Amino acid sequence: MNEFIELYWLDFLTTVLGLLYIWLEYRAHIALWVVGIIMPALDVYLYYSHGLYGDAGMAVYYTLAAVYGLCVWKFKKTRKLKQELPIINMPPRFYLPATLFFFVAWGLTYYILVTWTNSTVPLLDSFTNALSFVGLWALARKYLEQWFFWMVVDMVCTILYIQKGIPFKAGLYGLYVVIAVMGYYKWKGMMKTTTQTHPQPLPRGGESE
């Protein structure tokens, strides 16, 4: 029993934090960013010790991005509506830049993993990292489509963590897939409610400023 605890305590702890994080994200609660700072800070060691160097590096980014997300959600208000940053659709003008950024980030991360680490899963590890960059940016901006990015990331991560012997984290990401689908419809309903409550037009391009 002690050996099991020694091997999996950090995996279990970050999994519990992950459940709290996804529940808060589902509810679009600002506290998700607080958990989002603590959890990836712990994940840095967890992933690195299991040879997931890309994910370890990504966990560092997650920590910093959570600080950014907290600041955006807390302090960024819409100028016209004078309210909290609303849930909106991702403006079409960002589709191409986001796609290009994803492929560039995927290629660079893959190159880093292949050149400077002994990662055994560089292609998928770099894929989830690159798509997570886009997903975190979309989440910080409260774009509804952020859930689509996480659905893909979570499915791939579930497979990776099973292969790497991180069972609790694998189960967590499997659950994330289901919650991401539920979260999309939850946010979609919240977005409609906000639109009905505040029918005033948003700034040009449908994006809050």
Buried (B, 14 or more C-beta within 10 A) or exposed (E): EEEEEEEBEBBBBBBEBBBBBBBBBBBBEBBBBBBBBBBBBBBBEBBBEBBBBBBBBBBEBBBEBBEEBBEBBEEBBBEEBEEBBBBBEBEEEBEEEBEEBBEEBBEEBBEBBEEEBEBEBBEBBBBBBBBBBBBBBBBBBBBBBBBBBBBBBBBBBBBBBBEBEBBBBBBBBBBBBEBBBEBBEBBBEBBEEBBEEBEEEBEEEEBBE
